[in-house]
Amino acid sequence: MRDLPTGTVTLLFTDIEGSTKLLAELGAERYADVLEEHRRVLREAFARHGGIEIDTQGDTFFVAFAGAAGAAAAAEDAVALLEDGPVHVRIGIHTGEPVVRRGGYVGADVHRASRVMSAAHGGQVLASQTTRDLLVGLTARDLGVHRLKDVGELRLFQLGDGSFPPLRSLNNTNLPARLEPMLGRKKELAELLRLVLVEGLRLVTLTGPGGIGKTRLALELAAELVPHVEHGVWFVDLSPVREADLVAPTVSSAVGTKTPLVEHLSGREVVLVLDNFEQVVDAAPQVTRLLSASERLRVIVTSRESLHIAGEHEYPVRPLAEAPAVELLRQRANAAGRTNTDQYDELAELCRRLDNLPLAIELAAARAKTLGPQELLSRLDRRLPLLTKGRRDAPSRQRTLRATIEWSHELCSPPEQHLFRRLGVLAGGGTLEAAERVCDADLDTLDALVDKSLVRERDGRFSFLETIREYAHERLEQSDEHEQRAAAHAAYFLELFEHARPHVEGGPLQAEWIGRLTHENDNLRAALTWCERAGAVEELLRLATAAWWFWWARGALDEARVWMDRALAQSVEPTALRADALEGATFLAYRTGDLATARQLAEERLAIYRVLGDDVGLGKGLLNLANIVADDDAEYAERLWHESLELLGDHGHTRYVFSGLGATAHRQGEYERALSWHRRSLDVAHRVGDARMTVTTLGGIALVRLDAGQPAAAVDPLRECLQLGLELHESEALARNGLIASAVLLAERHPQASITLVAASVAALDRMHSVLMAFQRGRRDAALERARSSVPEAVAEKAWMDGTALDVEAASRFALAHLD
């Protein structure tokens, strides 16, 4: 173990200036030889003067000396020995009292020494004031006080002769001081640095809606660029500027020149940060002229729309990820005086409802002194009135979220403003077809709103951040076309869901349609709400009837029941439409364990079909009633199923009849007969393309095989059940059959995994308010008891807790991993 100097210690950092460029010039093999020689020379110089190597990474050295004189002498030797070679080393020296930890040093003095080195140029040795004071009799050139990134101001001295450009400190810039660290943008910052420093891009435009953090990210990027830029990094705030002709004078003022800007920049290595360019976008050609006149100029732009000029690289800035968004909220809430901010799930939900938008989070945190997370969540149905308490030192447009969005809205042309408010009727966004038919959108105007970062386009869908959508919808409500657009919206989505229904029930496009409708969940709710409010009784019942299959496929049984019940309550005439709706209501009541209501609805449905003389409808109704009574009266249920078969003929609904007969035979211990019925169900499901029923039936077959004492024969259908269920996001069938069959199969081989899967199934079905038939519950409970008896109680409890934390799809992947 090496003995490190303690107390007052002089720390020395080195690295190679322009190492990336040198690598490109020499090639990898030659560069490796040069790097190795550079390391040998430095190590010998450090060792001669008592230096102890603390760390080396790539081309960087960190060395400690007991005295400042030894560090200075070692630096002088190193520079002299490397002077004639291709490597130019910059060296920084600082003296302080770092803390020794685990064979190294920690503390502010380590960071100061590193930043002193970063301010130097190749061949230059810099020392801090504390080091200079200890170098008695040594000539040093006072370079003045410099502001260094993250460590504040230090007086710096150059050791030795030599003429060098201005130091790479923050003095060579007008960047505003950053009072708080940036959160959650490390990946973006690294990507931007690569684009500018490695790929050499000269014009990068950070785009995104107001409040997303474009300026903050640009400032962080600019601060990182300062050490790499010879003649300075200059920040230009264009937010007060409204005329394109004033952009050049504003830039000249920021960089401090009275000569023509093109002349001043010519030949200089400069970075300009042009902030808030959106309201002077007509000045974009001026940026082109500046870049053409100065080959060493680089420009970073922040704007709500791109400049659309040659050489531009647009970099869209996205909302924060969950973890940094929560940390931002926590920190700002603590600063506002709120101390109980440990409820991560609540804070994460709050951030999600705020689109993980930094400005919205900061404004919400300003309310945290008087409102806790739950109270804030309860008020977020109307975000804009809540988010009004901005910081006094923020620009006026960023003191409230409404002002930020209005800033963007005011920059739109009248046609853009009109389409913007109409799009507010789309809840959760919509396809181009929906925008055209519901909002009378034309593609050029829609593209303009995308360019201005008011609308997002992804995978063929156009949407808002919810904070922006609320503003757009508010503008629509204040206009004279609100009801017209809401009615058009409801009509469009009624047509869409009615068209989708046969595909969702079964067919080769089932998975595709379920996936497509999943994106329209919010639009479905909005359309149903408008139909109810507007008294459009028939449309409400039609839409709920068309949607219940989709809700069932997604496991949203509770929501489905609410809307079906409300729609049926408003339309009581014994029509074919009501009978069709009763099919869904009956099934949903049955699946959620409300057997009395299910039976009452099923019998009303049968009565309507008897009056209408609809044999197919009657067959479907008998099927529903058989499912309901099967647990209590299997014999009666079997008679109903056979009567249903006679009425249905070769109708695709026979797949449900065969499945019910298979389940009955299974309960009676007639396993071969159960398998025969399930296979017939599977055949029909394949014929009509019902992948959802395939998942259910495969799980049923696996359970029959297990009860028949054939675990090996259960593996293949179970694996297929899980894999297909995952593809379809078929939550309920997976939770009812797939997870239970997996738990039964694994109860002896992997008891912990079995317990986890039972817990996941129970938790998922509870969330869906879905219940199991008695024999399914029996198989599940028996598997749980067998698995629990095989492991210690503490292990079983942990496995159960692990399972309750899994969603259905995660649990299904867990099951698949244990089946092999």
ABEGO torsion letter per residue (X at the ends): XBBBBBEBBBBBBBBBBGAAAAAAAAEAAAAAAAAAAAAAAAAAAAAAAGBBBABBBEABBBBBBABAAAAAAAAAAAAAAAAABABBBBBBBBBBBBBBBGGBBBEAAAAAAAAAAAABBBGBBBBBAAAAAABBGBBBBBAEBBBBBGAEBBBBBBBEBEBBBBBBBAAABABBBBABBBBGAAAAAAAAAAAAAAAGBABBBBBEBBGAGAAAAAAAAAAAAAAABAAEBBBBBAAABABAAAAAAAAAAAAGBABBAAAAABGBBBBBBBBGAAAAAAAAAAAAAAAAABAABBBBBBBABBAGBBGBBBBBBBBBBAAAAAAAAAAAAAAAGBABAABAAAAAAAAAAAGGBAAAAAAAAAAAAABBAAAAAAAAABAAAABABBBAABBAAAABAAAAAAAAAAABBAAAAAAAAAAAABBGEBBAAAAAAAAGBBAAAAAAAAAAGABBBBGGBBBBBAAAAAAAAAAAAABAAAAAAAAAAAAAAAAAAAAAAAAAAEEAAAAAAAAAAAAAAAAAAAAAAAAAAAGBAAAAAAAAAAAAAAAAAAGBAAAAAAAAAAAAAABABBBAAAAAAAAAAAAAAAAAGBAAAAAAAAAAAAAAAAAAGBAAAAAAAAAAAAAAAAAABAAAAAAAAAAAAAAAEABAAAAAAAAAAAAAAAAAGBAAAAAAAAAAAAAAAAAAGBAAAAAAAAAAAAAAAAAAGBAAAAAAAAAAAAAAAAAAGBAAAAAAAAAAAAAAAAAAABAAAAAAAAAAAAAAAAAAGBBBBAAAAAAAAAAAAAAAAABBAAAAAAAAAAAAABBAAAAAAAAAAAAX
